[in-house]
Every structure is written in C-alpha cells, then in structure tokens.
C-alpha cells in the first residue's frame, strides 16, 4: 500500500533513538521562545518583588522616623522662633506635620508615585534635585574605588589561594586582617595626615580647589565634565582630590573581596575536576583561567554587588573626613535635622540601589557560570 492511499496517515518521522515524532506543519517551533518567556517571567517577578520591597521600605522608614524622639520644628527653628506658638504652628502646617500620620504617609505616597519626593525642610529644595546634586559626587568616588578594589581583590585573592599556607598567603591574610579591622574614619585621618600635612602631595579635601571654577555641569562629576569641556587643568585638580578618598575606599573594599576570592578559589581548587586536569598535565595558567577563576567568581559577584551598593549608598565617615559632598553627608544632615522628606528620599535611594544591584547580580550568574540559568 502506498503512502498516499486512502485510509492511511502521513508517514511519521522516526529519528535516531526510536522516538516517533510528527514534523511541524510550518512556522517556528514554540520551544524556541521558551527561554525568552522564562526570562521575561523571571524579570517581571523580580520587578514586582522589588516594587513591593520599596513600598515596604517607605512604610518602615516612615514609622522609624516618627518613632525617633524629637520634633522637626525644634530641630529646624531657632530658639526665638520656638517661643512663638504661631510660628511653630505655621511651620507645622507648612510641612503637613499637623496632619495625622496616616494622612501624612498617604500624601507622601501619592506624590512619590507622581515622581515627587517632596521638599527638603532644610534646603527648601525638592529632594530629587538634592539627590541629583549629591549622587554624582558619590558615583565619582564609588565607581573607581569599586573597579580598583575588584581588580586588586581578585588578583591578590587568587595569588593567596594558589600559594596556600606559604609566606605570600600569610602576608595577604595579615594585610586583609588589618583592612577589615581598621575603622574607615581612622584610616581616612591617617591618610589625610600623611599625604596632606606631612608630605604635602595631596589636597586636604573637597572636590575642587577654590581657585578653580567648576566646569559646566553635564553629568555632575567633576572629572567627566572637565574633560568634556576640555578644561584639563581643572580635570587634573579634580583627579588629585579623588585620590585620597578613592584610595581609602579601595583598600577597605579590597580587603573584603580578597578574603572572599581566596576562600572561593580554594574551594574550587579542591574539586576533583581541577585535580584531574592537573593530573593530565594541563598548564596551571589554563586551569586557573578556564576552570578555577570562572567557577570561583560566582559567590564573589554577590559580595562585590553588596560592596558596590554600600559605596553608592554613601560612606558617611569617609565623606566627612575628606569634606566630600556625597549622599553620606546629605543623609547625615537630614537625619540630624529630622528632615522627613530628605530621610525618606535617601532611604528610597538606598533601597533602589540595593535591589537594583541584587537584580543585576542575579542576571550575571548565568553569564559567569553557564551551569546557572534562569528557571
């Protein structure tokens, strides 16, 4: 009987392995879009979780600020003004402090959805404008500090793991112990004293010397704006002001990363497949590059993400010592003045930074280690 005879079905395709399948009638296979669908579902779920987390942050921060002893009027008005009940009442009415707490939070939440973070009670400017002024300054020291710390921590940690329990490893462990134990403000003061007061080769603080005018604002970062304007003398002065705070933050962060890199690499070096590669005579450099480094960097990514988020959130003590006008200083002034809109704005910024960095870290896992995929 022929294939085209009546009462027969089209010939079925039997691939190798004996599994019978019917070829598709046309078009693309649905399986091709399954990874895209899974990735989109995963990202959508993470975005929804992030939104819920940010909402919880606003509730928690608002509750904590309200529970702190003190009053915004007492923190921001002079002693003479506090003696006048009309001035105090006008101040509280202006900032909505005379409304019930539920009403105050609802008003803030509606404004937040519209992109309005409120008006700072200290600067009398929109909180969003204040953050856009202070965040670039923090970015200018956080990004180079993180890059230097990541490169230094990876190289030194890998060196210590390869030379386990030798003199080099012991020296690295001792150095990282100092970096983990030294308070940031103490190390900042020591560095400032040595390089500014004793050697005189670094500026005392700030972002730019007083005899230079800031370059035209494009990004808010002095080095980039000066380079875009072609003001290379201003650029070099801004770089000199970056050296000390970036150096301190790099050393402190590199000490943390070095410990994690060493521990992670030691765990990979003890795996059977690494020992088998050595037994086959594979060069050490190839083993480290193809097997050890890539597999060992997965847990390090998490620590690096948290360290970078911490830098972006503002290093208050380091910024205070070097007079660096970053998010840390803004948060300190907002907290000391009980500036509720500013505190809420900084808290929301920190929450966005941490959740965004965590999402980026999760997505990078599959890039660093092919065994990890979005499920």
C-alpha positions as CSV (number, residue, x, y, z in Angstrom):
1,X,0.0,0.0,0.0
2,X,1.4,3.4,-0.9
3,X,1.7,6.3,1.4
4,X,-0.9,8.2,-0.5
5,X,-3.5,5.5,-0.4
6,X,-6.9,6.2,1.2
7,X,-7.2,5.4,4.8
8,X,-3.5,6.0,5.6
9,X,-1.9,8.7,7.6
10,X,1.1,10.8,6.5
11,X,4.4,9.0,7.1
12,X,5.8,9.7,10.6
13,X,9.4,10.6,11.1
14,X,11.4,8.3,13.3
15,X,14.7,10.0,14.4
16,X,17.6,8.2,15.9
17,X,16.7,6.9,19.4
18,X,13.4,5.4,18.3
19,X,11.2,8.3,19.4
20,X,8.4,8.9,16.9
21,X,7.6,12.5,16.2
22,X,5.4,14.3,13.7
23,X,7.1,17.1,11.8
24,X,5.6,20.5,12.4
25,X,3.2,21.8,9.7
26,X,5.2,25.0,9.4
27,X,6.4,28.1,11.1
28,X,8.8,28.2,14.1
29,X,8.8,25.8,16.9
30,X,7.3,27.1,20.2
31,X,10.3,25.7,22.1
32,X,12.5,28.4,20.6
33,X,10.7,31.1,22.5
34,X,10.5,29.2,25.8
35,X,13.8,30.6,27.2
36,X,12.7,34.1,26.3
37,X,9.3,33.5,28.1
38,X,11.1,32.2,31.1
39,X,13.5,35.1,31.3
40,X,10.6,37.6,30.9
41,X,8.6,35.9,33.6
42,X,11.6,35.9,35.9
43,X,12.4,39.6,35.3
44,X,8.7,40.5,35.7
45,X,8.6,38.6,39.0
46,X,11.7,40.3,40.3
47,X,10.4,43.7,39.3
48,X,7.1,43.1,41.2
49,X,9.1,41.9,44.3
50,X,11.2,45.0,44.0
51,X,8.2,47.3,43.9
52,X,6.7,45.6,47.0
53,X,10.0,45.8,48.8
54,X,10.3,49.5,48.0
55,X,6.8,50.1,49.3
56,X,7.7,48.3,52.5
57,X,10.8,50.4,52.8
58,X,8.7,53.6,52.7
59,X,6.4,52.2,55.4
60,X,9.2,51.1,57.6
61,X,11.3,54.3,57.2
62,X,8.2,56.5,57.9
63,X,7.4,54.5,61.0
64,X,11.0,54.7,62.3
65,X,11.3,58.4,61.7
66,X,8.1,59.1,63.6
67,X,9.2,56.9,66.5
68,X,12.5,58.9,66.9
69,X,12.4,61.3,69.9
70,X,12.4,64.9,68.9
71,X,10.4,67.2,66.7
72,X,11.2,68.6,63.2
73,X,10.2,72.1,64.4
74,X,12.6,72.0,67.3
75,X,15.4,70.8,65.0
76,X,14.9,73.4,62.4
77,X,13.6,76.6,64.1
78,X,15.7,78.9,66.2
79,X,15.2,79.3,70.0
80,X,13.4,82.6,69.5
81,X,11.0,81.2,66.9
82,X,10.2,78.2,69.2
83,X,8.9,80.6,71.8
84,X,6.2,81.9,69.4
85,X,3.4,79.3,69.1
86,X,2.1,81.0,65.9
87,X,5.5,80.5,64.2
88,X,5.6,76.8,65.4
89,X,2.0,76.2,64.2
90,X,2.7,77.8,60.8
91,X,5.8,75.7,60.4
92,X,4.0,72.5,61.2
93,X,1.1,73.5,58.9
94,X,3.5,74.3,56.0
95,X,5.1,70.9,56.1
96,X,1.9,69.0,56.9
97,X,3.2,68.0,60.4
98,X,-0.2,68.8,62.0
99,X,-2.0,66.1,60.0
100,X,-2.5,62.5,61.3
101,X,0.3,60.1,60.5
102,X,-1.8,58.1,58.1
103,X,-2.7,61.3,56.1
104,X,1.0,62.3,56.1
105,X,2.1,59.0,54.7
106,X,-0.7,58.9,52.1
107,X,0.1,62.3,50.9
108,X,3.8,61.3,50.6
109,X,2.9,58.1,48.8
110,X,0.7,59.8,46.2
111,X,3.5,62.4,45.5
112,X,6.0,59.6,45.2
113,X,4.0,57.8,42.6
114,X,4.0,61.1,40.6
115,X,7.8,61.3,40.9
116,X,7.8,63.9,43.6
117,X,10.0,63.1,46.6
118,X,8.9,66.2,48.5
119,X,10.6,69.4,49.6
120,X,13.5,69.3,52.0
121,X,12.8,71.1,55.2
122,X,16.5,72.2,55.5
123,X,17.4,73.2,51.9
124,X,13.9,74.2,50.8
125,X,14.6,72.5,47.5
126,X,13.0,69.4,46.0
127,X,14.6,66.3,47.5
128,X,15.0,64.8,44.0
129,X,17.1,67.9,43.0
130,X,19.2,67.5,46.1
131,X,19.8,63.8,45.3
132,X,20.7,64.7,41.7
133,X,23.3,67.1,43.2
134,X,24.8,64.7,45.7
135,X,24.6,61.3,43.9
136,X,27.1,62.2,41.1
137,X,29.7,63.1,43.8
138,X,29.2,59.7,45.4
139,X,29.4,58.0,42.0
140,X,32.7,59.8,41.3
141,X,34.4,58.0,44.1
142,X,32.4,54.8,44.3
143,X,32.9,53.7,40.7
144,X,36.8,54.0,40.6
145,X,37.0,52.6,44.1
146,X,35.0,49.6,43.2
147,X,36.9,48.9,40.0
148,X,40.3,49.1,41.8
149,X,39.1,47.0,44.7
150,X,37.7,44.3,42.4
151,X,40.9,44.1,40.3
152,X,43.1,44.2,43.3
153,X,41.0,41.8,45.4
154,X,40.7,39.3,42.6
155,X,44.4,39.2,41.8
156,X,45.6,39.2,45.4
157,X,43.0,36.6,46.5
158,X,43.9,34.3,43.6
159,X,47.6,34.7,44.4
160,X,46.9,33.8,48.1
161,X,44.8,30.8,47.1
162,X,47.5,29.4,44.7
163,X,50.2,29.9,47.3
164,X,48.1,28.5,50.2
165,X,49.8,28.4,53.6
166,X,53.0,29.9,52.2
167,X,54.7,33.1,53.1
168,X,52.8,35.1,50.5
169,X,49.5,33.7,51.7
170,X,50.3,34.6,55.3
171,X,51.2,38.1,54.3
172,X,48.0,38.6,52.4
173,X,45.9,37.3,55.3
174,X,47.7,39.6,57.7
175,X,47.1,42.6,55.3
176,X,43.4,41.8,54.8
177,X,43.0,41.4,58.6
178,X,44.3,45.0,59.0
179,X,41.9,46.2,56.3
180,X,38.9,44.5,57.9
181,X,39.8,45.8,61.3
182,X,40.8,49.4,60.6
183,X,37.9,51.9,61.1
184,X,37.2,53.9,58.0
185,X,37.4,57.3,59.7
186,X,40.7,56.4,61.4
187,X,42.3,55.2,58.2
188,X,41.0,58.4,56.5
189,X,42.5,60.6,59.1
190,X,45.9,58.8,58.9
191,X,46.0,59.0,55.1
192,X,45.0,62.7,55.2
193,X,47.7,63.4,57.8
194,X,50.4,61.6,56.0
195,X,49.7,62.8,52.4
196,X,48.5,66.3,53.1
197,X,50.1,67.5,56.4
198,X,53.4,65.6,56.3
199,X,54.2,65.1,52.6
200,X,52.1,67.9,51.1
201,X,51.4,65.9,47.9
202,X,47.6,65.8,48.1
203,X,44.8,68.3,48.7
204,X,43.1,68.5,52.0
205,X,39.6,67.7,50.8
206,X,36.6,68.7,48.8
207,X,36.1,68.1,45.1
208,X,38.0,71.1,43.6
209,X,40.5,73.7,44.7
210,X,39.0,77.1,45.5
211,X,40.9,78.9,42.7
212,X,39.2,76.8,40.0
213,X,35.6,77.4,38.9
214,X,33.5,74.2,38.4
215,X,33.2,73.1,34.8
216,X,29.8,73.4,33.0
217,X,27.5,70.8,34.6
218,X,26.7,67.8,32.3
219,X,26.9,64.7,34.5
220,X,27.7,66.3,37.8
221,X,31.0,64.5,38.1
222,X,33.9,67.0,38.0
223,X,36.4,64.8,36.1
224,X,34.0,63.9,33.3
225,X,32.5,67.4,33.0
226,X,36.0,69.0,32.9
227,X,37.1,66.5,30.2
228,X,34.0,67.2,28.1
229,X,34.7,71.0,28.4
230,X,38.4,70.5,27.6
231,X,39.5,72.1,30.9
232,X,42.4,69.7,31.6
233,X,43.9,71.8,34.4
234,X,40.5,71.5,36.2
235,X,40.4,67.8,35.3
236,X,43.8,67.1,36.9
237,X,42.9,69.1,40.0
238,X,39.7,67.0,40.3
239,X,41.7,63.8,39.9
240,X,44.0,64.8,42.7
241,X,41.1,65.4,45.0
242,X,39.8,61.9,44.1
243,X,43.0,60.1,45.1
244,X,42.7,60.0,48.9
245,X,39.0,59.1,49.3
246,X,39.2,56.6,46.4
247,X,42.4,55.1,47.9
248,X,40.8,54.6,51.3
249,X,37.6,53.1,49.9
250,X,39.6,50.8,47.6
251,X,41.7,49.4,50.4
252,X,38.8,48.8,52.7
253,X,36.7,47.1,49.9
254,X,39.7,45.2,48.5
255,X,40.3,43.6,51.9
256,X,36.8,42.2,52.0
257,X,36.9,41.0,48.4
258,X,40.4,39.4,48.8
259,X,39.1,37.2,51.7
260,X,36.1,36.0,49.7
261,X,38.1,35.4,46.5
262,X,40.7,33.4,48.4
263,X,38.1,31.3,50.1
264,X,36.1,30.7,46.9
265,X,39.2,29.8,44.8
266,X,40.4,27.4,47.5
267,X,37.1,25.6,47.3
268,X,37.3,25.3,43.5
269,X,41.0,24.2,43.6
270,X,40.0,21.2,45.8
271,X,37.4,20.0,43.3
272,X,38.1,16.6,41.6
273,X,37.9,18.0,38.0
274,X,40.7,20.5,38.8
275,X,42.8,17.7,40.2
276,X,42.1,15.6,37.1
277,X,43.2,18.5,34.9
278,X,46.4,18.7,36.8
279,X,47.0,15.0,36.5
280,X,46.6,15.2,32.7
281,X,49.4,17.8,32.6
282,X,47.3,20.8,31.7
283,X,49.2,24.0,32.3
284,X,48.5,25.9,35.5
285,X,47.6,29.1,33.7
286,X,45.0,27.3,31.6
287,X,43.5,25.6,34.7
288,X,43.2,28.9,36.5
289,X,41.7,30.7,33.6
290,X,39.2,28.0,32.3
291,X,38.2,26.2,35.4
292,X,39.1,27.9,38.6
293,X,38.6,31.6,38.0
294,X,35.2,31.4,36.3
295,X,33.7,28.9,38.7
296,X,35.1,30.7,41.8
297,X,33.9,34.1,40.8
298,X,30.2,33.3,41.2
299,X,30.0,33.8,45.0
300,X,32.4,36.8,44.7
301,X,29.9,38.5,42.4
302,X,27.4,38.7,45.3
303,X,29.9,40.2,47.7
304,X,31.0,42.7,45.0
305,X,27.5,43.7,44.4
306,X,26.8,44.4,48.1
307,X,30.1,46.2,48.4
308,X,29.3,48.4,45.4
309,X,25.8,49.1,46.8
310,X,27.3,50.1,50.1
311,X,29.7,52.6,48.3
312,X,26.8,54.1,46.4
313,X,24.7,54.4,49.5
314,X,27.2,56.8,50.9
315,X,30.2,56.3,53.1
316,X,29.4,58.9,55.8
317,X,32.6,58.9,57.8
318,X,34.9,58.9,54.8
319,X,33.0,61.8,53.2
320,X,33.0,63.7,56.4
321,X,36.8,63.4,56.8
322,X,37.5,64.5,53.3
323,X,34.8,67.0,53.0
324,X,33.2,65.2,50.1
325,X,29.7,66.4,49.4
326,X,28.1,63.0,48.7
327,X,25.0,61.1,49.7
328,X,26.5,60.2,53.0
329,X,26.8,63.9,54.1
330,X,23.3,64.6,52.8
331,X,21.9,61.7,54.8
332,X,23.7,62.8,57.9
333,X,22.4,66.3,57.7
334,X,18.9,65.0,57.0
335,X,18.9,62.7,60.0
336,X,20.4,65.3,62.4
337,X,17.7,67.8,61.4
338,X,14.8,65.3,61.4
339,X,14.2,66.3,57.8
340,X,11.5,63.7,57.0
341,X,11.2,64.2,53.2
342,X,15.0,64.0,52.8
343,X,15.3,61.0,55.1
344,X,12.6,59.2,53.1
345,X,14.3,60.2,49.8
346,X,17.7,58.9,50.9
347,X,16.1,55.7,52.2
348,X,14.3,55.1,48.9
349,X,17.5,55.8,47.0
350,X,19.4,53.2,49.1
351,X,16.6,50.7,48.6
352,X,16.6,51.2,44.9
353,X,20.4,50.8,44.8
354,X,20.5,47.5,46.7
355,X,17.5,45.9,44.9
356,X,18.9,47.0,41.5
357,X,22.4,45.7,42.3
358,X,20.9,42.4,43.5
359,X,18.9,42.0,40.3
360,X,22.0,42.7,38.2
361,X,24.0,40.2,40.2
362,X,21.3,37.5,39.7
363,X,21.4,38.1,36.0
364,X,25.2,38.0,35.9
365,X,25.2,34.5,37.4
366,X,24.2,32.9,34.2
367,X,26.9,34.8,32.3
368,X,29.8,33.9,34.6
369,X,28.7,30.2,35.1
370,X,26.8,28.5,32.2
371,X,25.5,25.9,34.6
372,X,23.3,28.5,36.3
373,X,20.3,29.5,34.2
374,X,17.1,31.4,34.8
375,X,14.4,28.9,35.9
